Amino acid sequence: MRATRRQAFALAGLAPLASPALAQADWPSRSVRMVIPYPPGGASDIIARLLSPHVSELLGQTMVVENRPGANGFIAAEYVAHSPPDGYTLLMGNAGPNGMGPALYGSRTPFDPINSFTSIMAVSVVPQIMAVHPAVPVRSFPEFMTYAAEMQGRMSYGSAGVGSAGHMAMELLKSITGIQLTHIPYRGSAPSTADLIGGVLPVNFDTAPVLLPHVQAGRVRGIAVTSLGRIADAPELQAIAETVPGFETVSWGGVLAPAGTPAPVVAKLNAALNTSMDRIADALVRQGIQPQRGTPAAFADYLAGEVRKWTGVVQQMGLRPE
């Protein structure tokens, strides 16, 4: 039966309302991008590339890992924050651009660390390692503290960038102990690690997956870890907390989507990520990464707590962007 003009308009009006639900039911119908805020080689990149084939299998569409480094991770985070909330563009968020960096830059941050994103799932907690070039005459954390005091500010240290976990770890240590070192920020872990190995940098803070292989190969000398206790794969490295009670600063990783991503899409992503983390957990542990799993709500709570924590630390230390 032919529809009347009024019925035709009514049916046409229903189509736009139905299409979002249909799109959610069919999601994903094409490849999904996981954007990494740093160059290849860092912890975020390692985790994403291990996850990618398993998530791809579970979703039935390819998960593409895309590195968008720059501006201490803000370029990638801003890009994802302003992407369509359709589940096809994700961020491998971490402590730098999604916690410490916004605390340091405040209103200059080009996105809201909480309200610009939908939390999907925490995937990792990663201790950091303090390492020195073999030419630096120290073999333990107490020896490093003595040497740094003797250098009276003439020693520099590197990090993956301003507001990165390594930067904030050293600044917190400086604030507590009074030692003085000059910060040299890099655009990611790979270039700062290369300069540490080459002797351009005397000391560097970075995540265990980045520095532990070089420590084990003898290219750099591990001094300490930033977790409260020692790590299983390098028990010879003392925790800074053994000398500086209560000291702890770890990096973390978690998957974020643009704010407003539909709940059914979030649920599918969360389920695929939880299963994928089960599959790669052993591989992560071997690289010094502590696998995480859980719900979107749990990660949202954790993220909010991290922003509050580091905002307080930045205010207490009086840090300013460099």
Summary of the structure (lengths in Angstrom):
residues: 322
radius of gyration: 22.1
end to end distance: 71.5
largest distance: 92.2
contacts: 1135
relative contact order: 0.18
helix: 48%
strand: 19%
